[in-house]
């Protein structure tokens, strides 16, 4: 896990100075080897006996067919199988190449921490904990090996402690007991710990430890009791696909050394082998396997019943293992799977990491019926229960229950998932930053500039600080200090790669590492106020554009879109697209085009330039069209000429002001941009980025996910409920409307100038009712504004009066602030500005 000096530091950190006799009186390097041999012998004997018994028999006959075949008998495979059975599916099979938990799972630490900086992940962890600590034992009368010994996060600096305070506040919204402790309080809790260099700790009493083997064995028994089949010692040798009448590839069958299973659905839970399994079906699985080393100490007197520890700043974890500790860590120079054999490891534990430190889940875009449940970045045990449940629901119902967009394999563009450089660099950075503080405005340094638009170079020259989203470089904000290009990845100086020096982009990013207002706060303010009071230009090429064409386009539009889009050509309608449960999969604008074989001069690859505020006067000098309200009203579009180039102009704005979107063919982007900037000079035009968009758009009151409905989000006006036209999700909305809303979005403003970023707890009369989903600073009124979905603690309806009748507070990092609740955005609630009505 590092140099001998690192090990010495770790042992010193977790054991009090006067207790040095608890370790063998050996040098650090000898102690490490000694500990490994002791642990290895125990593990080897256990594994040998298990393998010896199973090597004589192929455990069960192979069924001819199955509704679902889960491949991989680790945490995710067993959890998915169990939850499929709980949904009533019994003709399901799990295939394991060796024995259950023989992959990454058998040597995982099995730690379960309840708090992470993501509301979805907190909910996933809560389900895992419930399954392991109570549900399975109640169902099977078997113990899973769950030990509730608590968890302790160590903070060695102020920023880390601030992060823990944020987690504590979020935990209150979910009823998770946690405490931020002083060094002295930490010493009382964990007497063996040296606390002299600590800022504090986060203690979560109901965190604990899972036994991987016990958990997976109990899950498999519970699943087989419900009708599932578990077959060990059955390696998969191939996956056959077929092409249906529409040219779509679908899973056909799974081939093994013992026969073939006909099935329409395969679930790839193969861990570090997931990429190889994907290749069998022609599916890209973008993950990298890396060696992860850990050691187990000798017996330590007084360590019994102590909480598990994470020292994020030292990048190590300490798991209680009886009267000893298992110690592992994450270094900047991990050994890639294909670089070193197992013989060169200490106590080897191969783990798979992904490009954005999030798992790979959902149906692969290449092959229907091929699902992924892999790439868990060392969190497969703790996220297994929640993710297994969501994956089972995904398979059975076509979508998960929670917002799993951040885990969906489709978040990665196909040009990236088969790019080895991108996969390797980004996965390395995920590993190296596994324990890094999660700051609100962090950006990756690995594999940048993979996808750029025609504006990229000219914006970079003007000081653009780019963000990376789905491989795209998009403008974040504009630095007054000149260009800050993103350089090639240097692996943080590992593997003899020269570390980048005088790296301006990295230096700017480092200044973003704060939970206070960042240093460039004023630059964002200037962009926002220019948009409100003068003119701003936004490069929004990152937004997707699709064309819906064909003889049944109208029928498809009626079913797909919540709003009535059957308007005259030249109209544009804001609408939502829902899933069957009424959740918002997307909000978008739909523009009706003239019915013509050549109805537009633009392609889906066109780029978008969004101009705001006094843009009418500016654009009137650039476009050859009358831009008055009568000639070019709000929510309309037309083909116009811009500086000699044909573009589609749309009278829309994403930032709540009068403006136009210009959809420009790629070859015309720069000439049109330069013409706009030249004409705008006398109007005080400025470039602006997505950080400004985030601040400006929050004033219009939107925050949507697939688990939110339009009624909950205040978007009922987008739904054609007064017509008889059916649309996807309508029945769910009608039922929700009749029952009354059990959750509702609410806008909050705070008079104090304090930064909030989302995840702050919301209290109604001192009782937690939710958390902020999103928060930004609102420069126009110099206040923080945030949005969150609140619930009635009694489970009742959340009516407008429920919101108006009580006082609200927001908790940020343990500090409570009085907040004003609004059912409508306090900024331009009648939406007059976008219609050109000012004053």
C-alpha positions in Angstrom: 0.0 0.0 0.0 3.0 2.3 -0.2 6.5 2.7 1.0 7.6 1.3 4.4 7.5 4.9 5.8 3.8 5.1 4.8 3.0 1.9 6.6 4.9 3.2 9.7 2.8 6.3 9.6 -0.4 4.4 9.3 0.4 2.1 12.2 1.3 5.2 14.2 -1.9 7.0 13.3 -4.2 4.2 14.5 -2.3 3.2 17.6 -1.4 5.4 20.6 2.3 6.0 21.2 2.3 4.1 24.4 0.8 1.1 22.7 3.7 0.4 20.4 4.1 -3.0 21.9 0.8 -4.1 20.3 2.7 -4.5 17.0 5.6 -6.9 16.4 9.0 -5.3 17.2 10.0 -5.5 13.6 10.8 -3.0 10.9 7.8 -1.7 9.0 8.6 -3.7 5.9 9.1 -6.9 7.8 5.9 -6.2 9.8 4.0 -5.9 6.5 5.3 -9.2 5.2 4.7 -10.9 8.6 1.1 -9.7 8.7 0.5 -10.8 5.1 1.8 -14.3 5.7 -0.4 -14.7 8.8 -3.5 -13.6 6.9 -2.6 -15.3 3.7 -2.3 -18.7 5.3 -5.7 -18.4 6.9 -7.3 -17.2 3.7 -5.5 -19.8 1.6 -6.7 -22.7 3.7 -10.3 -21.5 3.6 -10.2 -21.0 -0.1 -8.4 -24.3 -0.8 -11.0 -26.3 1.1 -13.9 -24.5 -0.6 -12.3 -25.0 -4.1 -11.4 -28.6 -3.4 -15.0 -29.5 -2.5 -16.4 -27.7 -5.5 -13.9 -29.0 -8.0 -15.3 -32.5 -8.0 -18.8 -31.6 -9.2 -20.6 -29.3 -11.5 -23.2 -28.3 -8.9 -26.5 -28.3 -10.9 -27.8 -29.3 -14.3 -28.1 -26.4 -16.8 -31.6 -25.3 -17.6 -32.5 -25.1 -21.3 -33.9 -21.6 -21.0 -34.3 -18.8 -18.6 -36.0 -15.4 -18.5 -32.8 -13.8 -17.1 -29.3 -15.1 -16.8 -27.1 -13.2 -14.3 -23.4 -13.7 -14.8 -21.2 -13.3 -11.8 -21.6 -14.6 -8.3 -20.4 -11.6 -6.4 -22.2 -8.9 -4.5 -24.0 -7.4 -7.5 -24.9 -10.7 -9.1 -26.4 -12.1 -5.9 -28.2 -8.9 -5.0 -29.7 -8.6 -8.5 -30.8 -12.3 -8.5 -32.4 -11.9 -5.0 -34.3 -8.7 -6.0 -35.4 -10.2 -9.3 -37.0 -13.0 -7.3 -38.6 -10.5 -5.0 -40.3 -9.0 -8.0 -41.8 -12.4 -8.8 -39.4 -13.7 -11.4 -38.5 -17.3 -10.7 -37.1 -18.6 -14.0 -33.8 -16.8 -13.4 -30.3 -18.3 -13.3 -27.0 -17.1 -11.9 -23.8 -18.5 -13.4 -20.5 -18.2 -11.6 -17.3 -19.3 -13.3 -15.7 -20.4 -10.0 -17.6 -20.2 -6.7 -19.7 -17.4 -5.2 -17.6 -14.4 -4.1 -14.5 -15.8 -5.9 -13.9 -12.5 -7.7 -13.5 -9.1 -6.1 -16.1 -9.8 -3.5 -14.3 -12.4 -1.4 -11.5 -10.0 -0.4 -13.5 -6.8 -0.2 -13.4 -4.9 3.0 -17.2 -5.1 3.4 -17.5 -1.6 4.9 -20.8 0.1 4.8 -20.9 3.9 5.3 -24.3 5.5 5.2 -23.3 9.0 4.1 -22.1 10.0 0.7 -22.3 13.4 -1.1 -25.3 12.2 -3.2 -28.9 11.9 -2.2 -29.4 8.9 -4.6 -26.4 7.1 -3.1 -27.6 7.7 0.4 -30.9 6.0 -0.5 -29.1 3.1 -2.2 -26.9 2.6 0.8 -29.9 2.7 3.1 -31.5 -0.2 1.2 -28.3 -2.2 1.3 -28.1 -1.7 5.0 -31.7 -2.8 5.5 -31.3 -5.9 3.4 -28.1 -7.0 5.2 -28.9 -6.0 8.8 -32.5 -7.2 9.0 -34.5 -8.2 5.9 -32.4 -11.3 4.9 -32.2 -12.6 8.4 -35.9 -12.3 8.9 -36.5 -14.1 5.6 -34.0 -16.9 5.9 -33.2 -17.2 9.7 -29.6 -17.1 8.6 -27.0 -14.6 9.8 -25.4 -12.4 7.1 -22.4 -11.5 9.3 -23.5 -7.9 9.8 -21.6 -6.0 12.5 -22.8 -2.6 13.6 -19.6 -1.2 15.0 -20.0 2.4 13.6 -17.9 4.4 11.2 -15.4 7.2 11.8 -14.2 9.6 9.1 -11.0 11.5 9.9 -10.4 15.1 8.9 -6.8 16.4 8.7 -7.8 19.8 7.3 -10.6 22.4 7.4 -11.9 21.5 3.9 -12.3 17.9 4.8 -14.1 18.7 8.0 -16.4 21.1 6.0 -17.2 18.2 3.7 -18.1 16.0 6.8 -20.3 18.8 8.1 -22.2 18.8 4.8 -22.7 15.1 5.1 -24.0 15.4 8.6 -26.5 18.0 7.5 -27.7 15.8 4.6 -28.0 12.9 7.0 -30.5 14.8 9.1 -32.8 14.9 6.0 -32.7 11.1 5.9 -32.8 10.5 9.7 -29.2 9.2 9.8 -27.6 9.7 13.2 -24.2 11.3 12.9 -21.9 13.6 14.9 -19.0 15.9 14.1 -16.5 15.3 16.9 -13.6 17.3 18.2 -10.2 15.7 18.6 -10.8 15.3 22.3 -14.2 13.7 21.7 -12.6 11.4 19.1 -10.0 10.3 21.7 -12.8 9.4 24.1 -14.5 7.3 21.5 -11.3 5.7 20.1 -8.6 5.7 22.8 -6.0 4.1 20.7 -6.0 6.9 18.1 -3.4 9.6 17.9 -5.5 12.8 17.5 -2.8 15.5 17.7 -2.9 16.3 14.0 -6.7 16.0 13.5 -9.2 18.8 12.8 -12.1 16.6 13.9 -14.0 13.5 12.8 -17.4 12.4 11.6 -18.9 9.6 13.6 -21.9 7.6 12.3 -22.9 5.0 15.0 -25.0 2.8 12.8 -22.4 2.3 10.0 -20.9 -1.2 10.1 -19.2 -4.2 8.4 -20.6 -6.8 6.1 -19.3 -10.3 5.7 -19.0 -10.8 1.9 -19.2 -14.6 2.0 -22.1 -14.7 4.5 -24.0 -12.0 2.7 -23.8 -13.6 -0.8 -24.5 -17.1 0.6 -27.6 -15.9 2.3 -28.7 -13.9 -0.7 -28.3 -17.0 -3.0 -30.3 -19.2 -0.5 -33.1 -16.7 -0.3 -33.2 -16.5 -4.1 -33.2 -20.2 -4.6 -35.9 -20.6 -2.0 -38.0 -18.3 -4.3 -37.3 -20.5 -7.4 -34.0 -19.2 -8.7 -31.1 -21.4 -9.9 -27.5 -20.8 -8.8 -24.8 -22.7 -10.7 -21.2 -22.5 -9.7 -18.1 -23.7 -11.6 -19.8 -22.8 -14.8 -17.7 -20.3 -16.9 -19.5 -18.5 -19.7 -17.8 -19.1 -23.1 -20.0 -17.0 -25.4 -23.1 -14.9 -25.7 -25.1 -15.2 -29.0 -27.1 -12.3 -30.3 -29.8 -12.2 -33.0 -31.0 -9.4 -35.3 -34.8 -8.8 -35.3 -36.9 -7.7 -38.2 -36.2 -4.0 -37.4 -32.4 -4.6 -37.5 -32.1 -4.4 -33.7 -29.6 -6.7 -32.0 -31.0 -8.7 -29.1 -29.6 -11.3 -26.7 -30.3 -14.9 -27.9 -28.5 -17.3 -25.7 -25.6 -17.9 -23.3 -23.0 -20.5 -24.0 -21.1 -22.3 -21.2 -18.7 -25.2 -20.9 -21.7 -27.3 -19.8 -24.3 -26.3 -22.4 -26.4 -23.4 -23.7 -29.2 -21.4 -22.1 -31.8 -19.7 -24.3 -32.5 -16.3 -22.8 -33.6 -12.8 -23.9 -31.8 -11.1 -21.0 -28.2 -11.3 -19.7 -26.9 -9.3 -16.7 -23.2 -8.7 -16.7 -22.1 -8.7 -13.1 -18.7 -10.1 -13.8 -16.7 -7.4 -12.1 -13.1 -7.1 -13.4 -14.0 -9.6 -16.1 -17.0 -7.5 -17.3 -15.1 -6.1 -20.3 -14.3 -9.6 -21.6 -17.9 -10.7 -21.1 -19.1 -7.6 -23.0 -16.9 -8.4 -25.9 -18.7 -11.8 -26.3 -21.9 -9.9 -27.2 -20.3 -6.9 -29.0 -20.8 -4.5 -26.1 -18.3 -2.0 -24.9 -17.8 -2.0 -21.1 -15.6 1.0 -20.3 -13.8 0.0 -17.1 -10.2 -0.7 -16.0 -9.2 -3.4 -13.5 -6.5 -2.4 -11.1 -4.6 -4.2 -8.3 -5.5 -3.0 -4.8 -3.3 -4.1 -1.9 -4.2 -4.4 1.8 -2.7 -5.9 4.9 -4.0 -7.4 8.1 -2.4 -6.7 11.4 -1.6 -8.9 14.3 -3.9 -8.8 17.3 -4.2 -5.3 18.9 -5.3 -5.2 22.5 -8.1 -2.7 23.0 -9.2 -2.5 19.3 -12.2 -4.7 19.8 -15.6 -3.1 19.0 -13.9 0.1 17.7 -15.5 1.7 14.7 -14.2 1.3 11.2 -12.0 4.3 10.1 -11.5 6.2 6.9 -8.6 8.6 6.8 -9.4 10.2 3.4 -6.5 12.6 3.5 -4.0 9.7 4.0 -6.2 7.7 1.5 -6.5 4.7 3.7 -9.3 2.7 5.4 -9.0 0.6 8.6 -11.6 -2.1 9.0 -12.1 -3.8 12.3 -11.4 -7.5 11.8 -12.0 -9.2 15.2 -9.2 -8.0 17.4 -7.1 -6.9 14.4 -7.3 -4.4 11.6 -7.4 -4.7 7.8 -5.7 -1.7 6.3 -5.9 -0.7 2.6 -5.4 2.4 0.6 -5.6 4.1 -2.8 -2.4 5.6 -4.2 -1.7 7.7 -7.3 0.2 5.0 -9.1 -2.0 1.9 -9.0 -0.9 -1.2 -10.9 -3.1 -1.8 -13.9 -4.5 -5.4 -14.3 -2.3 -6.1 -17.4 0.9 -4.7 -16.0 1.8 -7.1 -13.1 1.1 -10.7 -12.3 -0.5 -11.7 -9.0 2.8 -12.9 -7.7 4.1 -9.3 -7.4 1.3 -8.1 -5.1 1.2 -7.9 -1.3 -2.3 -9.1 -0.6 -3.9 -8.6 -4.0 -7.4 -7.3 -4.5 -8.4 -6.5 -8.1 -11.0 -3.8 -8.4 -12.6 -2.2 -11.4 -12.8 1.6 -11.9 -14.7 3.7 -14.4 -14.2 7.0 -16.1 -16.4 9.1 -13.7 -16.1 7.0 -10.6 -19.7 5.8 -11.0 -20.9 2.3 -11.7 -22.0 1.0 -15.1 -25.7 -0.1 -15.0 -28.7 -0.4 -17.3 -29.2 -1.8 -20.8 -26.3 -1.5 -23.2 -27.1 0.6 -26.3 -25.5 -1.9 -28.6 -27.6 -5.0 -27.7 -31.1 -5.1 -26.3 -31.4 -7.4 -23.3 -27.8 -7.0 -22.3 -27.7 -5.3 -18.9 -24.7 -4.1 -16.9 -24.1 -4.2 -13.2 -20.4 -3.6 -12.9 -17.6 -1.1 -12.4 -18.4 -0.2 -8.8 -15.1 1.6 -7.9 -14.6 -0.4 -4.7 -18.2 0.2 -3.5 -19.9 -2.9 -4.8 -20.7 -4.4 -1.4 -22.1 -1.2 0.1 -24.1 -0.2 -3.0 -25.0 -3.7 -3.9 -28.4 -3.9 -2.2 -29.7 -0.6 -3.5 -28.2 -1.1 -7.0 -29.4 -4.7 -7.2 -32.9 -3.6 -6.4 -32.8 -0.9 -9.1 -31.3 -3.1 -11.7 -33.9 -5.8 -11.0 -36.6 -3.1 -11.5 -34.9 -1.9 -14.6 -35.0 -5.4 -16.1 -38.5 -6.2 -15.1 -40.2 -2.8 -15.7 -37.9 -1.2 -18.3 -36.6 1.5 -16.0 -35.3 1.9 -12.4 -37.4 3.5 -9.6 -34.8 6.0 -8.6 -32.8 8.6 -10.6 -30.0 6.3 -11.9 -29.0 8.6 -14.8 -25.6 9.0 -13.3 -25.1 5.2 -13.4 -26.7 4.5 -16.8 -24.2 3.2 -19.3 -25.8 5.4 -21.9 -24.3 8.5 -20.3 -21.2 7.8 -22.3 -21.1 8.6 -26.0 -20.2 5.6 -28.2 -17.1 7.4 -29.4 -15.7 7.2 -25.9 -16.7 3.7 -24.7 -14.3 2.1 -27.2 -11.5 4.6 -26.8 -8.8 2.9 -24.8 -6.9 6.1 -24.0 -10.0 7.7 -22.5 -10.9 4.7 -20.5 -7.4 4.2 -19.1 -6.7 7.8 -18.2 -10.1 8.6 -16.7 -10.3 5.4 -14.8 -6.8 6.0 -13.4 -7.9 9.5 -12.2 -11.0 7.9 -10.6 -8.7 5.6 -8.6 -6.2 8.3 -7.7 -9.0 10.6 -6.5 -11.1 7.8 -4.8 -10.9 9.5 -1.4 -10.6 13.1 -2.6 -13.0 15.8 -1.2 -16.0 16.1 -3.5 -16.1 19.8 -4.3 -19.0 21.4 -6.1 -17.0 22.7 -9.1 -14.4 20.0 -9.6 -13.5 18.9 -13.1 -11.4 16.0 -14.4 -7.9 16.5 -15.8 -7.7 13.2 -17.7 -8.7 12.7 -21.3 -9.9 16.2 -22.0 -10.7 17.8 -25.4 -12.2 14.5 -26.7 -15.2 16.3 -28.2 -15.1 20.0 -29.1 -17.3 22.3 -31.1 -16.3 25.0 -33.7 -16.3 27.7 -31.1 -13.8 26.0 -28.8 -10.5 27.6 -29.9 -11.9 31.1 -30.2 -13.5 30.9 -26.8 -10.3 29.5 -25.2 -8.3 32.4 -26.6 -10.8 34.7 -24.7 -10.1 33.0 -21.4 -12.8 30.3 -21.3 -12.4 27.9 -18.5 -14.0 24.8 -19.9 -16.1 22.1 -18.1 -16.3 18.5 -19.3 -19.7 16.8 -19.7 -20.1 13.5 -21.5 -16.8 14.0 -23.3 -17.8 17.5 -24.5 -15.8 20.6 -23.7 -18.4 23.3 -22.8 -17.8 26.8 -21.5 -17.8 27.0 -17.7 -16.9 30.6 -17.2 -14.5 33.2 -18.5 -11.2 34.0 -16.8 -10.0 37.6 -16.9 -6.4 36.4 -16.8 -6.3 35.1 -20.3 -6.3 31.6 -21.9 -6.2 28.5 -19.6 -6.0 25.5 -22.0 -6.5 22.0 -20.7 -3.2 20.0 -21.2 -2.6 16.3 -21.9 -3.1 14.1 -18.8 0.1 13.7 -16.8 -1.1 10.8 -14.5 -0.3 13.1 -11.5 3.4 12.4 -12.2 3.0 8.7 -11.9 4.6 6.0 -14.2 7.5 8.3 -15.0 5.2 10.7 -16.9 6.5 14.2 -16.5 4.1 16.3 -14.4 2.6 19.3 -16.1 4.3 22.5 -14.9 2.9 26.1 -15.0 -0.5 24.5 -15.6 -2.9 27.4 -15.5 -6.1 25.4 -15.8 -5.1 23.1 -12.9 -4.2 26.1 -10.8 -7.5 27.8 -11.5 -9.3 24.5 -10.7 -7.3 24.2 -7.4 -8.7 27.6 -6.3 -12.2 26.1 -6.9 -11.6 23.6 -4.1 -13.7 25.3 -1.4 -17.1 25.2 0.1 -17.0 29.0 0.3 -17.5 31.4 -2.5 -14.7 30.6 -5.0 -12.2 33.3 -6.0 -13.9 33.8 -9.4 -17.3 34.5 -7.8 -17.1 38.1 -9.2 -16.4 36.9 -12.7 -19.6 34.8 -12.6 -21.5 37.8 -11.2 -20.3 40.0 -14.1 -21.5 37.4 -16.7 -24.9 37.1 -15.0 -25.5 40.8 -14.6 -24.4 41.4 -18.2 -27.1 39.0 -19.2 -29.7 40.7 -17.0 -28.7 44.3 -17.9 -26.9 44.3 -21.2 -26.1 41.4 -23.6 -24.5 38.0 -23.1 -23.7 35.3 -25.6 -23.8 31.6 -24.6 -22.3 28.7 -26.6 -24.9 26.0 -26.1 -23.7 23.5 -28.7 -23.6 20.9 -26.0 -27.4 20.7 -26.0 -28.8 17.8 -28.1 -31.0 18.2 -31.2 -33.2 15.6 -32.7 -35.5 15.5 -35.7 -38.8 13.6 -35.6 -40.0 12.8 -39.1 -42.1 10.3 -40.9 -45.8 9.6 -41.7 -46.6 8.9 -38.0 -44.6 11.8 -36.6 -47.8 13.5 -35.3 -49.0 10.3 -33.6 -45.6 9.8 -32.0 -45.4 13.4 -30.9 -48.9 13.2 -29.3 -47.7 10.1 -27.3 -44.2 11.3 -26.4 -44.8 14.9 -25.4 -46.9 16.1 -22.5 -47.9 19.3 -24.2 -50.0 19.7 -27.3 -47.4 20.3 -30.0 -49.9 20.3 -32.9 -49.3 23.9 -33.7 -48.7 25.8 -36.9 -45.3 25.4 -38.6 -43.0 28.0 -37.1 -44.2 27.4 -33.6 -42.1 26.2 -30.6 -43.6 24.5 -27.5 -42.0 23.8 -24.2 -42.9 20.3 -23.0 -41.8 17.3 -21.0 -41.3 13.7 -21.9 -42.4 11.2 -19.2 -41.9 7.6 -18.2 -44.9 5.3 -17.4 -44.8 6.3 -13.8 -45.1 10.0 -14.7 -41.5 10.9 -14.0 -39.8 13.5 -16.2 -37.2 11.9 -18.4 -36.6 15.2 -20.2 -37.8 18.7 -20.6 -37.3 20.2 -24.0 -38.7 22.5 -26.7 -40.4 21.1 -29.8 -40.4 23.2 -32.9 -42.9 22.5 -35.8 -41.2 22.6 -39.2 -42.7 23.1 -42.7 -43.7 19.7 -44.2 -41.1 19.5 -47.0 -38.6 17.0 -48.2 -36.0 19.7 -47.6 -37.6 21.3 -44.6 -34.4 22.6 -43.1 -30.9 23.5 -44.2 -29.4 22.3 -40.9 -28.3 18.9 -39.7 -28.7 17.5 -36.1 -25.0 18.4 -35.7 -25.7 22.1 -35.9 -24.5 24.3 -33.1 -26.5 26.7 -31.0 -25.7 30.3 -29.9 -28.1 31.7 -27.4 -28.2 35.6 -27.2 -30.0 37.4 -24.4 -31.6 40.6 -23.2 -31.0 43.7 -25.5 -30.3 41.1 -28.2 -33.2 42.4 -30.3 -31.4 45.6 -31.2 -28.1 43.8 -31.6 -29.5 40.9 -33.7 -31.5 43.3 -35.8 -28.2 44.5 -37.2 -27.0 40.9 -38.0 -30.2 39.2 -39.1 -32.3 40.0 -42.2 -35.6 39.6 -40.4 -38.0 41.8 -38.5 -37.5 40.9 -34.8 -40.4 42.9 -33.4 -42.9 41.2 -31.1 -45.6 41.2 -33.9 -43.3 39.9 -36.6 -41.3 37.4 -34.4 -43.3 36.6 -31.2 -42.0 34.5 -28.3 -42.0 30.7 -28.9 -41.6 30.9 -32.7 -38.8 30.2 -35.1 -37.9 30.8 -38.7 -35.0 30.5 -41.2 -33.1 33.8 -41.5 -29.9 35.1 -42.9 -27.1 36.0 -40.5 -24.1 37.8 -41.9 -24.7 35.9 -45.2 -25.3 32.5 -43.6 -28.6 30.7 -43.3 -29.5 29.9 -39.7 -32.6 28.9 -37.8 -33.5 31.6 -35.2 -35.7 30.6 -32.3 -37.3 33.2 -30.0 -36.4 31.4 -26.8 -34.2 31.8 -23.8 -32.8 29.4 -21.2 -32.0 32.2 -18.7 -35.3 34.0 -18.3 -34.7 37.0 -20.5 -35.7 38.1 -24.0 -33.4 36.3 -26.4 -32.9 34.2 -29.4 -31.3 30.8 -30.1 -29.3 30.7 -33.4 -29.0 27.2 -34.7 -26.0 27.4 -37.0 -24.5 24.9 -39.5 -21.0 24.0 -38.4 -19.2 25.7 -41.3 -21.0 28.9 -40.5 -20.5 29.0 -36.7 -17.4 31.2 -36.6 -18.5 33.8 -39.2 -21.8 34.3 -37.5 -20.2 34.4 -34.0 -17.8 37.1 -35.1 -20.5 39.1 -36.7 -22.6 39.0 -33.5 -19.6 39.9 -31.3 -18.7 42.8 -33.6 -22.2 44.2 -33.6 -22.6 43.7 -29.9 -19.5 45.7 -28.9 -21.4 48.9 -28.5 -24.0 47.1 -26.4 -21.5 45.8 -23.9 -21.7 42.2 -25.1 -19.8 39.5 -23.2 -19.2 35.8 -23.4 -20.8 33.8 -20.6 -20.7 30.1 -19.6 -22.7 27.4 -18.0 -21.9 28.6 -14.5 -23.8 31.8 -15.3 -26.5 29.7 -16.9 -26.8 27.7 -13.7 -27.2 30.9 -11.6 -29.6 32.6 -14.1 -31.8 29.5 -14.8 -32.3 28.7 -11.2 -34.2 32.0 -10.9 -36.8 30.4 -13.2 -37.4 27.5 -10.8 -36.6 24.2 -12.5 -35.0 21.1 -11.1 -36.1 17.8 -12.7 -35.2 14.2 -12.5 -36.9 11.0 -13.7 -38.3 10.4 -10.2 -40.1 13.8 -10.3 -43.4 14.4 -11.9 -44.5 17.6 -13.7 -47.2 18.1 -11.0 -44.6 18.0 -8.2 -42.2 20.2 -10.2 -44.8 23.0 -10.8 -45.0 22.1 -14.5 -48.6 21.1 -14.8 -49.0 23.8 -17.5 -46.9 21.6 -19.8 -49.4 18.8 -19.7 -52.4 18.5 -22.0 -54.6 17.2 -19.2 -57.7 19.2 -20.4 -57.6 17.4 -23.7 -58.5 13.8 -24.4 -55.2 13.1 -26.1 -53.4 10.2 -24.4 -49.7 10.5 -23.7 -47.1 8.4 -21.9 -47.4 8.8 -18.2 -50.8 10.5 -18.3 -52.5 7.8 -16.2 -49.9 8.2 -13.4 -50.4 12.0 -13.4 -54.2 11.6 -13.2 -53.9 9.3 -10.3 -51.5 11.6 -8.5 -53.7 14.6 -9.1 -56.7 12.8 -7.7 -54.8 11.6 -4.6 -52.9 14.9 -3.9 -49.2 15.6 -4.0 -47.1 13.9 -1.4 -44.1 15.9 -2.3 -43.7 19.3 -3.9 -40.9 21.5 -5.2 -40.4 24.7 -3.1 -38.1 27.7 -3.8 -36.1 29.0 -0.8 -34.3 32.3 -0.4 -31.8 33.1 2.3 -31.1 36.8 3.2 -27.6 36.1 4.5 -24.9 36.0 1.9 -23.9 32.4 2.4 -22.8 29.8 -0.3 -25.0 26.8 -0.7 -24.6 24.1 -3.4 -27.4 21.6 -2.8 -27.8 18.8 -0.2 -28.5 21.3 2.6 -31.3 20.0 4.9 -34.7 21.6 4.9 -36.6 22.0 8.2 -40.2 23.0 8.7 -40.8 24.2 12.2 -37.6 22.3 13.2 -38.7 19.0 11.6 -36.7 17.7 8.6 -38.8 17.6 5.4 -36.3 17.3 2.7 -33.1 18.7 1.3 -32.1 21.2 -1.4 -31.6 19.6 -4.7 -30.0 22.6 -6.2 -28.7 25.9 -5.0 -26.9 28.9 -6.5 -26.2 32.5 -5.7 -28.7 34.9 -7.2 -26.7 38.0 -8.2 -29.7 40.1 -9.3 -30.9 40.4 -5.7 -27.7 39.4 -4.0 -29.2 36.3 -2.3 -28.8 32.6 -2.2 -31.6 30.7 -3.8 -32.3 27.0 -3.7 -34.9 24.4 -4.7 -35.9 21.2 -2.9 -38.7 18.7 -2.9 -40.4 18.6 0.5 -42.6 15.9 2.1 -45.1 15.9 4.9 -43.5 14.0 7.8 -46.9 12.5 8.5 -47.1 11.1 4.9 -50.0 13.4 4.1 -50.6 15.8 1.2 -48.2 18.7 0.7 -50.6 21.5 -0.1 -49.8 25.1 -0.8 -51.1 25.9 2.6 -48.7 23.3 4.1 -45.9 25.4 2.6 -47.3 28.8 3.6 -48.3 28.0 7.1 -45.0 27.3 8.8 -41.4 28.7 9.1 -38.6 27.1 7.3 -34.8 26.8 7.9 -31.9 25.4 6.0 -29.0 23.7 7.6 -25.6 24.2 5.9 -22.6 22.4 7.4 -24.3 22.2 10.8 -25.4 25.9 10.9 -29.1 26.8 10.5 -30.3 29.7 8.4 -33.7 31.2 8.3 -35.3 30.8 4.8 -38.3 32.2 3.0 -40.4 29.7 1.1 -41.9 30.5 -2.3 -44.3 28.5 -4.4 -43.3 30.5 -7.5 -40.0 31.9 -8.5 -39.5 35.3 -6.8 -37.9 36.5 -10.0 -40.3 37.6 -12.8 -43.0 35.1 -11.7 -45.2 36.0 -14.7 -42.4 35.3 -17.2 -42.7 38.8 -18.7 -39.1 39.2 -19.5 -38.8 36.3 -22.0 -41.7 37.9 -23.8 -39.9 41.2 -24.1 -42.0 43.0 -21.5 -39.8 45.0 -19.1 -40.6 47.8 -16.6 
